[in-house]
Amino acid sequence: MRMKLDDLAAVQGLMVDLDGRTVTVVHRGDPSTIKSALDALRLDTTLVGSTTERTLARLSSRPMAERRALGLALAINAALFVAELGAGILAHSMGLVADSLDMLADASVYALSLFAVGHDARRKRHLAAASGYLQLGLALVGLIEVSRRFLTSEPLPDPRVMIAVAAVALVGNVATLMLLRRARSQEAHFQASWIFTANDIKVNGLVIAAALVVLATGSATPDLVTGAVIFLIVANGARRILNLSRRDAAVGMD
């Protein structure tokens, strides 16, 4: 929807409420052009009301707070990606390596959200597609490495390092969630970032649980299974990004 309206000069801003299934479009002039553009998406769009330019003033006060929250979230996820990747390699843990890739995927989402403002729809689609292909490629490499480790003799992952690093990542994701919540944005990409970060907390818990099982059994299998599951989650997220970018491209040509 955002990409469909990006090229309309009359559109000044959007506020999206996913739960209420409503979109507030701040615009200048006749709304019929906007209605026609939204009708092309075949979402059964209905005009439910209008308001004054005070909405535009309220919307314009938000971007700085949103940029600040997204910038901090990007910094946290980028730092956690580097830390988890390094720790995962040193501790021989595919669970930590996979979790680091999940952090990289989130960092790319935050980066795209920051970059989205002020750029045309085609460039946004290209960036989203590039991010999707990168994540998909890394996930496939990870799954191949998990398969190799299943078939060969590898050192046992260090469960204590897994627990410590995953716990730090958990704290980082909780901090990110609080930053996004404080921004109180109803923008779709902001709400999507909230969902991704909430899911990351579950992934961190999965790595900690796998480490406890490794510690109890002396087997690397729980770590490998956890790594495979997380790589599949990342691959599925990449698939959804690629499908969305293709669908938006098709809609944009209607």
C-alpha positions in Angstrom: 0.0 0.0 0.0 2.8 2.4 0.9 4.6 1.6 -2.4 1.4 2.2 -4.3 1.0 5.7 -2.9 4.7 6.7 -2.9 4.5 8.2 -6.4 1.5 10.4 -5.6 2.7 14.0 -5.0 -0.5 14.8 -3.0 0.3 12.2 -0.3 2.1 13.8 2.7 2.2 10.8 5.0 0.6 7.6 6.2 -0.5 6.2 9.6 -1.3 2.4 9.5 -3.3 0.6 12.2 -2.9 -3.1 11.3 -5.3 -4.3 14.1 -8.0 -1.9 13.2 -7.4 -2.4 9.4 -7.4 1.3 8.8 -5.0 3.7 7.0 -4.9 7.4 7.6 -3.6 9.2 4.5 -2.4 12.8 5.1 -2.8 14.5 1.7 -3.4 17.7 -0.2 -6.3 18.3 -2.6 -8.9 15.9 -4.0 -8.8 12.4 -2.4 -10.2 10.6 -5.5 -6.8 9.9 -6.9 -5.7 8.3 -3.7 -9.0 6.2 -3.6 -8.3 5.1 -7.2 -4.8 4.0 -6.4 -5.9 2.0 -3.4 -8.8 0.4 -5.3 -6.1 -1.0 -7.7 -4.9 -3.2 -4.8 -8.3 -4.9 -4.7 -8.6 -4.6 -0.9 -12.2 -3.4 -0.9 -11.1 0.1 0.2 -13.7 2.4 1.7 -13.4 6.1 2.8 -14.6 6.2 6.4 -13.9 9.8 7.2 -11.7 12.9 7.0 -9.9 15.3 9.3 -8.0 18.6 9.2 -4.4 19.5 8.7 -3.8 19.1 12.4 -3.2 15.4 11.6 -0.4 16.4 9.3 1.2 18.5 12.1 0.9 15.5 14.5 2.4 13.2 11.9 5.3 15.5 11.1 6.4 15.5 14.8 7.0 11.7 14.8 9.7 11.0 12.2 12.7 12.1 14.4 11.5 9.8 17.3 10.9 6.9 14.9 14.3 7.4 13.2 16.1 7.5 16.6 14.3 4.3 17.8 15.1 2.5 14.5 18.7 3.7 14.6 19.3 2.4 18.1 17.5 -0.9 17.2 19.8 -1.2 14.2 22.9 -0.6 16.3 21.9 -3.2 18.9 21.1 -5.9 16.3 24.3 -5.2 14.3 26.4 -5.5 17.5 24.7 -8.6 18.6 25.2 -10.2 15.1 28.9 -9.7 15.4 29.1 -10.9 19.0 26.9 -14.0 18.4 28.7 -14.9 15.1 32.1 -14.7 16.8 31.0 -16.6 19.9 29.2 -19.2 17.8 32.3 -19.9 15.7 34.6 -20.1 18.8 32.1 -22.2 20.8 31.4 -24.5 17.8 27.7 -23.7 18.2 25.4 -23.7 15.2 22.6 -22.4 17.4 24.5 -19.2 18.1 25.6 -18.8 14.5 22.0 -19.2 13.3 20.8 -16.8 15.9 23.4 -14.3 14.7 22.0 -14.6 11.2 18.5 -13.9 12.6 20.0 -10.7 14.2 21.5 -9.8 10.8 18.1 -10.3 9.1 16.5 -7.9 11.7 19.3 -5.4 11.3 18.6 -5.3 7.5 14.9 -4.7 8.2 15.7 -1.8 10.5 18.1 -0.4 7.9 15.5 -0.7 5.1 13.0 1.1 7.4 15.4 3.9 8.0 16.3 4.1 4.3 12.6 4.0 3.2 11.8 7.6 4.0 12.3 9.9 1.0 13.1 7.2 -1.6 11.0 6.0 -4.5 9.1 2.7 -4.5 11.2 1.0 -7.1 14.4 1.5 -5.1 12.7 0.3 -2.0 11.6 -2.9 -3.8 15.2 -3.5 -5.1 16.6 -3.1 -1.6 14.1 -5.4 -0.1 14.7 -8.0 -2.8 18.5 -7.7 -2.3 18.0 -8.2 1.5 15.8 -11.2 0.8 18.3 -12.9 -1.5 21.2 -12.2 1.0 19.3 -13.8 3.9 18.1 -16.7 1.8 21.7 -17.4 0.6 23.1 -17.3 4.1 20.4 -19.5 5.5 21.1 -22.1 2.8 24.8 -22.0 3.6 23.9 -22.5 7.2 21.7 -25.5 6.5 24.5 -27.1 4.4 26.9 -26.6 7.3 24.4 -28.1 9.8 24.1 -31.2 7.5 27.8 -31.5 7.2 28.2 -31.5 11.0 25.5 -34.1 11.4 27.6 -36.4 9.1 31.1 -35.6 10.5 32.7 -35.6 13.9 32.8 -32.1 15.3 33.8 -30.7 18.7 31.0 -30.5 21.3 29.6 -26.9 21.5 30.3 -25.1 24.8 26.9 -24.8 26.5 28.1 -22.2 29.0 29.1 -19.9 26.2 25.8 -20.5 24.4 23.8 -19.7 27.5 25.8 -16.5 28.3 25.8 -15.1 24.8 22.1 -16.0 24.2 21.2 -14.3 27.5 23.0 -11.1 26.4 21.1 -11.3 23.1 17.9 -11.8 25.0 18.6 -8.6 27.0 19.4 -6.7 23.8 16.1 -7.8 22.2 14.1 -6.8 25.2 15.8 -3.4 25.1 15.0 -3.1 21.4 11.3 -4.0 22.1 11.1 -1.3 24.7 12.6 1.3 22.3 10.0 0.4 19.6 7.2 0.4 22.1 8.3 3.9 23.4 8.1 5.3 19.9 4.4 4.3 19.8 4.3 4.3 16.0 1.4 2.8 14.1 3.4 2.6 10.9 3.3 -0.9 9.3 7.1 -1.3 9.1 7.3 -0.3 12.8 4.7 -2.9 13.9 6.5 -5.5 11.7 9.7 -4.7 13.5 8.0 -5.2 16.8 6.8 -8.6 15.7 10.2 -9.7 14.5 11.9 -8.6 17.8 9.3 -10.4 19.9 10.0 -13.6 17.8 13.7 -13.1 18.4 13.2 -13.3 22.1 11.6 -16.8 21.6 14.6 -17.8 19.4 17.0 -16.7 22.2 15.1 -18.8 24.6 15.3 -21.8 22.2 19.1 -21.4 22.1 19.3 -21.4 25.9 17.1 -24.4 26.1 19.3 -26.3 23.6 22.4 -25.4 25.6 20.9 -26.8 28.7 20.1 -30.1 26.9 23.7 -30.2 25.5 24.9 -29.7 29.0 22.7 -32.5 30.4 23.3 -35.1 27.6 26.8 -34.3 26.3 25.4 -34.4 22.7 25.7 -31.8 20.0 22.5 -32.9 18.4 20.2 -30.3 20.3 22.5 -27.5 19.1 22.4 -28.7 15.5 18.7 -29.1 15.5 18.2 -25.7 17.0 20.5 -24.2 14.3 18.6 -25.9 11.5 15.2 -24.7 12.9 16.5 -21.0 13.1 18.0 -21.2 9.6 14.7 -22.4 8.3 12.9 -19.5 10.1 15.3 -17.1 8.4 14.9 -18.7 5.0 11.1 -18.5 5.3 11.3 -14.8 6.3 13.5 -14.2 3.2 11.0 -16.0 1.0 8.2 -13.8 2.3 10.3 -10.7 1.7 11.0 -11.8 -1.9 7.3 -12.7 -2.5 6.2 -9.3 -1.2 8.7 -7.4 -3.3 7.5 -9.3 -6.4 3.9 -8.7 -5.6 4.5 -5.0 -5.0 6.3 -4.7 -8.3 3.3 -6.4 -10.1 0.9 -4.1 -8.4 3.0 -1.0 -9.3 2.6 -1.9 -13.0 -1.2 -2.1 -12.8 
